[in-house]
């Protein structure tokens, strides 16, 4: 499967989780859309794009277990998180509860929003090693009568843990507390049924594990919340009518969610339109089986590195998918220097992450990876960590 991707053949690429990697045939479809746009930009953007985006969203919605009118394309999950948090009417004394394992950029966004409103951003501690059965109670222990929202990752970035969210979402709904799920790593990584999950807001990337082109994500929201969602860019969707632009349906859309969020100025829509091609690529290659094989390889990476370092895993096999955070020694290790050495000397592209007192090599396994890649990582770590 390595030949199906555009990756440097000399590179041991174990960092799919950061930005993804696009299959060659999906990238060809992406460029085909870009060329189609350039043949007549006015026709494409002004007259055709609304129907094209609807078709692409319909394919994505079916894949995600929902309806196209409940979601909109955005460039990334951070954009989606910011859209939601800037739309919440937070007031002085309100609280937003999260965990201590959230993505740094989105943590910063919530901290900023809460500070401006005089609200509190509360981190519930999720100790390592991770115990999935304790997650709901640990998060809920931080909830108070002032809690207005829960913000939770579906799959954590630093520690690569899959959080079981159903119970927390049910508890929050019963208590009148909003739930915002950061699913940056979820689409294509785990099977999703957004309607069944029942969160209030869910945002996820398509350019990571679904292997769509870069800058492709979505925001899903329950219908009753569409009116409260303010776009980060105020554009035609807020105008009472599109004066002087008759027929430019892309500027307005057919629903409130479309009108406010679909058109935020001129941009390249080709990545969004290629999402159905990414879905079709994975379906054609029986991706459920690919994911199972990738999980087995991730477990093998965990076994080899743990055997090398003598450090125990931070979770059970069921708690990670194709991405696993493997503990490595922290004493005397410069994580920046280690990451550079792995790439410069061994041509291994893999991130070094940290959480609390723990240092990890976070290994992402995608369909193009092999046992040889895992062996190369273990050998490189053995040399750089100087372990026997």
C-alpha positions in Angstrom: 0.0 0.0 0.0 3.0 2.3 0.4 3.0 2.8 -3.4 -0.5 4.2 -3.2 0.7 7.3 -1.3 3.0 10.2 -2.2 5.4 9.8 0.7 9.2 9.9 0.3 10.2 6.2 -0.1 13.3 6.8 1.9 11.3 8.0 4.9 10.0 5.9 7.8 6.8 7.9 8.3 5.2 7.2 11.6 3.5 10.6 12.1 0.3 10.3 10.2 -1.5 11.8 13.2 0.0 15.3 12.8 -1.2 16.2 9.3 -2.2 13.0 7.6 -1.0 11.8 4.2 -3.0 11.9 1.0 -3.2 8.9 -1.4 -1.9 9.6 -4.9 -5.3 9.0 -6.6 -7.1 11.2 -4.1 -4.5 14.0 -4.7 -5.2 13.6 -8.5 -8.9 14.2 -7.8 -8.0 17.2 -5.7 -6.0 18.7 -8.5 -8.7 17.9 -11.0 -11.1 20.0 -8.9 -8.6 22.8 -8.8 -8.2 22.8 -12.6 -12.0 22.7 -13.0 -12.3 25.8 -10.8 -9.7 27.7 -12.9 -11.5 27.0 -16.2 -14.2 29.5 -15.1 -13.8 30.7 -11.5 -17.0 32.7 -11.7 -19.2 29.9 -12.8 -17.5 27.4 -10.4 -17.6 29.5 -7.3 -20.6 31.6 -8.0 -23.0 29.2 -9.6 -21.9 25.6 -9.2 -20.2 25.4 -5.8 -23.4 25.3 -3.6 -24.6 22.1 -5.3 -21.1 20.6 -5.4 -20.6 21.3 -1.7 -24.0 19.8 -0.9 -23.1 16.6 -2.8 -19.7 16.4 -0.9 -21.4 17.0 2.4 -24.0 14.4 1.7 -21.3 11.8 1.2 -19.5 12.9 4.4 -22.7 12.9 6.4 -23.6 9.3 5.3 -20.1 8.3 6.3 -20.5 10.0 9.7 -24.0 8.7 10.5 -25.8 11.9 10.2 -27.6 14.3 7.7 -25.8 16.9 5.5 -27.9 19.8 6.8 -26.4 19.3 10.2 -22.7 19.9 9.2 -20.6 22.3 7.3 -17.1 22.2 5.9 -14.3 24.1 7.7 -10.5 24.1 7.2 -9.6 22.4 10.5 -10.8 21.3 13.9 -9.2 24.2 15.7 -11.5 26.4 13.5 -14.5 24.4 14.5 -13.6 24.6 18.2 -13.2 28.3 18.0 -16.5 28.7 16.1 -18.3 27.0 19.0 -16.6 28.6 21.9 -17.0 32.1 20.5 -20.7 31.4 20.1 -21.3 30.4 23.7 -22.8 33.1 25.9 -20.3 32.6 28.8 -20.7 35.0 31.7 -18.7 35.8 34.8 -18.7 32.8 37.2 -19.6 30.3 34.5 -17.4 27.2 34.1 -16.3 25.0 31.2 -15.0 21.6 32.3 -12.4 19.7 30.3 -9.6 17.2 30.9 -5.8 17.7 31.4 -5.1 15.9 28.2 -6.5 18.4 25.6 -4.8 19.8 22.5 -2.7 22.8 23.4 -4.0 25.2 20.7 -7.7 24.6 21.6 -6.8 24.7 25.4 -5.4 28.2 24.7 -8.5 29.2 22.8 -10.8 28.2 25.7 -8.5 29.8 28.3 -8.7 33.1 26.3 -12.5 32.9 25.9 -13.0 32.2 29.6 -10.7 34.9 30.7 -12.5 37.5 28.5 -15.8 36.4 30.0 -14.7 36.1 33.6 -15.5 32.4 33.4 -13.3 29.4 34.7 -11.8 26.8 32.5 -11.5 23.7 34.7 -9.2 20.8 34.0 -10.3 17.4 35.4 -7.2 15.2 36.0 -7.1 11.9 34.1 -4.3 9.9 35.7 -1.9 7.6 33.9 -2.1 4.7 33.5 -5.5 5.4 31.9 -8.6 3.6 33.2 -11.4 4.0 30.8 -14.0 2.9 33.3 -13.1 5.9 35.5 -13.2 8.6 32.9 -16.9 9.6 33.3 -16.7 9.9 37.1 -13.4 11.8 37.1 -14.7 14.4 34.6 -18.1 14.6 36.3 -16.4 15.2 39.7 -15.3 18.6 38.3 -18.9 19.6 37.4 -20.7 22.1 39.6 -23.9 24.1 39.3 -21.9 26.7 37.4 -20.8 24.3 34.7 -22.2 25.4 31.3 -20.2 23.1 28.9 -18.0 20.0 28.7 -15.2 20.2 26.1 -13.7 16.7 25.5 -11.4 15.1 23.0 -12.6 11.9 21.3 -8.9 10.8 20.7 -6.3 12.8 22.6 -3.4 14.3 20.8 -0.5 13.9 23.2 -1.4 10.6 24.8 -3.3 9.0 21.9 -6.1 7.7 24.1 -9.6 7.0 22.9 -12.0 8.5 25.4 -15.4 6.7 25.8 -17.7 9.7 25.7 -21.3 8.3 25.5 -21.9 8.2 29.3 -20.6 11.8 29.8 -22.7 13.1 26.9 -25.8 11.5 28.4 -25.1 12.9 31.9 -24.5 16.3 30.5 -27.7 16.3 28.4 -29.7 15.3 31.5 -28.1 18.2 33.4 -28.6 20.8 30.7 -24.9 21.1 30.1 -23.6 21.5 26.5 -21.0 19.0 25.1 -18.4 20.0 22.6 -16.3 17.1 21.2 -12.9 17.6 19.6 -12.8 14.8 17.1 -9.6 15.9 15.3 -8.3 12.3 15.1 -11.5 10.4 14.9 -12.9 10.4 11.3 -11.3 7.5 9.5 -9.7 6.3 12.7 -12.9 5.0 14.5 -16.4 4.3 13.3 -18.6 7.4 14.0 -22.3 7.7 14.3 -22.8 11.4 15.2 -26.6 11.3 15.5 -26.4 8.3 17.8 -23.5 9.8 19.9 -25.8 12.8 20.7 -23.2 15.5 21.5 -24.3 19.1 21.0 -21.3 19.9 18.8 -18.7 17.7 17.1 -15.8 18.9 15.0 -13.3 16.7 13.2 -10.6 16.6 10.6 -10.9 14.8 7.3 -7.3 15.4 6.3 -5.9 13.2 9.1 -7.1 9.6 9.2 -9.6 9.9 6.4 -6.7 10.9 4.1 -8.4 13.8 2.4 -6.4 16.8 1.2 -5.0 19.2 3.8 -7.4 21.9 5.2 -10.5 19.7 5.2 -12.6 19.4 8.4 -16.2 19.7 9.5 -18.4 21.1 12.2 -21.5 19.2 13.2 -24.2 20.7 15.4 -27.6 19.6 16.6 -30.3 21.6 14.8 -31.4 23.5 17.8 -28.0 25.1 18.1 -27.6 26.4 14.6 -29.0 29.8 15.4 -26.5 30.4 18.1 -23.4 29.5 16.0 -21.6 32.7 14.9 -19.2 32.4 12.0 -15.6 33.5 12.6 -15.9 35.6 9.5 -19.0 37.7 9.0 -19.9 37.6 5.3 -22.8 37.2 2.9 -24.7 34.8 5.2 -25.5 37.7 7.5 -26.8 40.0 4.7 -30.6 40.2 4.3 -30.2 39.6 0.5 -27.3 39.3 -1.9 -27.8 42.6 -3.7 -26.2 42.6 -7.2 -25.2 39.0 -7.1 -28.4 37.3 -8.4 -27.9 33.6 -8.8 -24.8 33.3 -6.6 -26.3 30.7 -4.3 -23.0 29.8 -2.8 -23.1 33.1 -1.0 -26.3 32.3 0.9 -26.9 28.6 1.0 -30.3 27.0 1.8 -30.0 26.7 5.6 -28.9 29.0 8.4 -25.8 26.9 9.0 -24.8 27.1 5.3 -25.6 30.8 5.1 -23.3 31.7 8.0 -20.5 29.3 7.6 -20.2 28.0 4.0 -19.1 31.2 2.3 -16.4 33.2 4.2 -14.8 34.9 1.3 -13.0 33.5 -1.7 -11.1 30.3 -1.0 -10.1 27.1 -2.8 -13.0 24.6 -2.3 -11.2 21.7 -4.0 -10.1 20.0 -0.8 -13.7 19.9 0.5 -15.0 18.5 -2.8 -12.4 15.7 -2.7 -13.7 14.2 0.6 -16.0 11.7 -1.3 -12.9 10.5 -3.2 -11.1 9.9 0.1 -14.1 8.0 1.4 -14.3 5.9 -1.8 -10.6 5.2 -1.7 -10.8 3.7 1.8 -14.0 1.8 1.0 -12.4 0.3 -2.1 -9.4 -0.9 -0.1 -11.5 -2.5 2.7 -10.4 0.0 5.3 -11.9 -1.8 8.3 -9.3 -4.5 7.7 -6.6 -2.0 7.2 -7.4 -0.3 10.5 -7.3 -3.7 12.3 -3.9 -4.4 10.7 -2.6 -1.0 11.7 -3.8 -1.4 15.3 -1.9 -4.7 15.5 1.3 -2.9 14.2 0.8 -0.1 16.8 0.5 -2.8 19.5 3.8 -4.3 18.1 5.5 -1.0 18.3 4.4 -0.6 21.9 5.7 -4.1 22.7 9.1 -3.5 21.1 9.7 -0.1 22.6 8.4 -1.1 26.0 10.7 -4.2 26.0 13.6 -1.8 25.0 12.9 0.7 27.8 11.4 -1.4 30.5 8.6 1.1 30.9 5.0 -0.1 31.2 2.2 1.0 28.8 -0.1 3.9 29.9 -3.3 2.0 28.8 -4.8 -1.2 27.7 -4.9 -2.4 24.1 -8.5 -1.4 23.8 -7.7 2.2 24.7 -5.8 3.1 21.5 -6.4 2.6 17.8 -3.8 3.3 15.1 -1.9 5.8 17.2 -0.2 5.0 20.5 1.8 7.0 23.0 4.7 4.8 24.2 6.6 5.9 27.3 10.4 6.5 27.0 12.9 7.5 29.7 12.7 11.2 30.6 15.8 11.6 32.7 18.6 13.0 30.7 16.6 13.0 27.4 16.2 16.2 25.4 13.0 15.6 23.5 13.8 18.2 20.8 17.3 16.7 20.2 15.8 13.2 20.2 13.2 14.0 17.6 15.9 15.7 15.4 18.2 12.8 15.8 15.5 10.3 14.8 14.8 12.3 11.6 18.3 13.5 10.7 20.3 10.3 11.4 17.7 7.6 10.9 15.1 9.2 8.6 12.3 8.3 11.1 9.6 10.9 11.2 7.8 10.5 14.6 6.9 13.1 17.3 8.1 13.1 20.9 5.2 14.2 23.2 4.9 14.7 26.9 2.3 14.8 29.6 3.0 15.5 33.2 6.1 13.5 34.2 5.8 11.3 31.2 7.7 11.5 27.9 6.4 9.5 24.9 7.2 8.6 21.3 3.8 8.9 19.7 3.6 6.3 16.9 1.0 6.6 14.2 0.4 3.6 12.0 -1.4 4.0 8.7 -2.1 1.6 5.8 1.3 2.4 4.2 3.3 1.3 7.2 4.9 -2.1 7.7 6.7 -4.1 10.4 10.0 -2.9 8.9 9.0 0.6 9.9 8.3 -0.5 13.5 11.7 -2.3 13.6 13.5 0.8 12.3 12.0 2.9 15.0 12.9 0.4 17.7 16.5 0.2 16.4 16.8 4.0 16.2 15.5 4.5 19.7 17.9 1.8 21.0 20.8 3.8 19.5 19.7 7.2 20.6 18.6 6.3 24.1 21.6 4.1 24.5 19.7 1.3 26.2 20.7 -2.3 26.1 
